[in-house]
Amino acid sequence: MNKPAFPKSAFFAVSAFLFLFHSACVRFVPPALEDPDVVFDRIVFSSGLNQKADWAEPVGEKTRFEKGADPSVYAFLSFGEVRGAHALLWKWYDPSRNLYRATDAIGLGAEGKIHDRYIAWDVIHISDDKPTGQWTVAVFLDGDLIASKDFDSFSTVPVSPHKRALT
């Protein structure tokens, strides 16, 4: 016995119907993205800091610091928003890329609070015994690197030539 052939047009129609039916029933919803706990804004260097009762601003923003004229280098962070409590750590590297200074963990924000703006800063003093060249500041938030920036320390005082030993 010969079976009647299933028309190709009917097969196409049934396939299209099943595809549309399943497409209408199944929805792929992308996962919702949570707002970040901390919104990092920027890092700048300055030669001074204007500190007020509950705020501070960098004074003399720059990336080149002259020994003798600029006794300190302030690294200044600003955040757009901070939610909850976090730990901030600063690391300063000298021109030879050796760790010059690392802070202990510093509290940032507070549990259960949201700050619309937040600032933090750290400072080193660039006395004559500090090497000249490109320094780097790296800032870590909750153990993760959030910013790294370089600044230059230079001297305009001429270096005296080596004296020869008299023989």
C-alpha positions as CSV (number, residue, x, y, z in Angstrom):
1,M,0.0,0.0,0.0
2,N,1.2,3.4,-0.9
3,K,1.0,6.0,1.8
4,P,-0.3,9.4,0.7
5,A,2.6,11.9,0.5
6,F,2.6,14.7,3.0
7,P,2.5,17.9,1.0
8,K,5.6,20.1,1.4
9,S,3.5,23.2,1.8
10,A,1.7,21.7,4.8
11,F,5.0,20.7,6.4
12,F,6.2,24.3,6.0
13,A,3.0,25.7,7.4
14,V,3.1,23.4,10.5
15,S,6.8,24.2,11.1
16,A,6.2,27.9,10.8
17,F,3.2,27.7,13.2
18,L,5.2,25.7,15.8
19,F,8.2,28.1,15.6
20,L,5.9,31.2,16.1
21,F,4.0,29.4,18.9
22,H,7.2,28.6,20.8
23,S,8.7,32.0,20.2
24,A,5.6,33.6,21.7
25,C,5.7,31.4,24.7
26,V,9.4,31.6,25.5
27,R,10.9,35.0,26.5
28,F,14.6,35.5,27.0
29,V,15.0,38.3,29.6
30,P,18.5,39.6,30.2
31,P,19.5,39.6,33.8
32,A,19.1,42.9,35.6
33,L,22.3,44.8,36.2
34,E,22.8,46.1,39.7
35,D,24.0,49.6,40.3
36,P,27.7,49.6,41.4
37,D,28.5,50.2,45.0
38,V,31.1,52.8,44.2
39,V,31.2,55.1,41.2
40,F,34.8,56.2,40.7
41,D,35.1,59.7,39.2
42,R,38.8,60.7,38.9
43,I,42.3,60.9,40.4
44,V,44.3,64.1,40.3
45,F,47.6,65.3,41.8
46,S,48.1,68.6,43.5
47,S,50.7,70.5,45.4
48,G,48.2,71.5,48.1
49,L,44.8,70.7,49.6
50,N,42.1,73.2,50.7
51,Q,40.4,71.4,53.6
52,K,37.1,72.6,54.9
53,A,34.9,71.2,57.7
54,D,33.6,68.2,55.8
55,W,35.1,68.5,52.4
56,A,38.5,69.1,50.6
57,E,39.6,70.2,47.2
58,P,43.0,70.0,45.4
59,V,44.9,73.2,45.0
60,G,47.3,73.5,42.1
61,E,46.4,70.4,40.1
62,K,49.5,69.2,38.1
63,T,51.5,66.1,37.3
64,R,55.0,67.7,37.6
65,F,56.5,68.6,41.0
66,E,59.7,70.5,41.5
67,K,61.8,69.6,44.5
68,G,62.2,72.7,46.8
69,A,59.2,74.5,45.2
70,D,56.6,71.7,45.8
71,P,57.2,70.1,49.2
72,S,54.3,67.7,48.9
73,V,52.4,65.6,46.4
74,Y,48.7,65.0,47.1
75,A,46.8,62.3,45.3
76,F,43.2,63.2,45.4
77,L,40.3,60.8,44.5
78,S,36.7,61.7,43.9
79,F,33.8,59.4,43.7
80,G,30.3,60.1,42.2
81,E,28.6,57.8,44.6
82,V,29.5,55.4,47.4
83,R,27.1,52.9,48.8
84,G,28.0,51.0,52.0
85,A,31.3,50.5,53.7
86,H,34.5,49.8,51.7
87,A,38.3,49.6,52.2
88,L,40.7,51.9,50.4
89,L,44.5,51.2,50.1
90,W,47.1,53.5,48.6
91,K,50.5,52.4,47.1
92,W,53.2,54.8,46.0
93,Y,56.0,53.5,43.8
94,D,59.3,55.4,43.2
95,P,60.9,55.9,39.8
96,S,62.7,52.5,40.2
97,R,59.2,50.9,40.6
98,N,60.0,49.9,44.2
99,L,57.2,50.2,46.7
100,Y,57.9,53.5,48.5
101,R,54.8,53.6,50.8
102,A,51.6,51.6,51.3
103,T,48.8,52.7,53.7
104,D,46.8,50.4,55.9
105,A,43.2,49.9,54.7
106,I,41.3,53.1,55.1
107,G,37.5,53.1,55.7
108,L,35.5,54.5,52.8
109,G,31.7,55.2,53.3
110,A,29.6,53.6,56.0
111,E,27.4,50.5,56.3
112,G,23.8,51.3,55.3
113,K,24.6,54.8,53.9
114,I,24.7,56.2,50.4
115,H,26.9,59.2,49.7
116,D,26.2,61.2,46.5
117,R,29.8,62.4,46.4
118,Y,32.9,61.2,48.3
119,I,36.5,62.2,48.4
120,A,39.7,60.7,49.6
121,W,43.4,61.7,49.5
122,D,46.9,60.7,50.5
123,V,50.2,62.6,50.5
124,I,53.9,62.1,50.3
125,H,56.6,64.7,50.9
126,I,59.2,65.1,48.2
127,S,62.3,66.2,50.0
128,D,65.7,66.5,48.4
129,D,66.6,62.9,49.3
130,K,63.8,61.4,47.2
131,P,64.7,60.2,43.7
132,T,63.6,62.3,40.7
133,G,61.7,60.7,37.8
134,Q,58.3,59.2,37.2
135,W,56.4,58.0,40.3
136,T,53.2,56.0,40.3
137,V,50.3,55.9,42.7
138,A,48.0,52.9,42.6
139,V,44.7,52.9,44.5
140,F,42.8,49.7,45.5
141,L,39.2,49.5,46.6
142,D,38.2,46.3,48.4
143,G,41.4,44.7,47.1
144,D,40.8,45.6,43.4
145,L,42.8,48.2,41.5
146,I,40.6,51.1,40.7
147,A,43.1,53.8,39.6
148,S,46.7,54.2,38.8
149,K,48.4,57.4,37.7
150,D,51.9,58.7,37.2
151,F,53.5,62.0,38.2
152,D,57.0,63.4,37.7
153,S,59.4,64.7,40.4
154,F,62.2,66.9,39.1
155,S,65.0,69.2,40.3
156,T,66.3,72.3,38.7
157,V,69.3,72.4,41.0
158,P,72.4,71.5,39.0
159,V,74.2,68.3,40.0
160,S,77.8,69.0,41.0
161,P,80.4,67.2,38.9
162,H,82.3,64.4,40.6
163,K,85.5,65.6,42.1
164,R,88.6,63.8,41.0
165,A,90.9,62.5,43.7
166,L,94.2,64.3,43.7
167,T,97.1,61.9,43.2
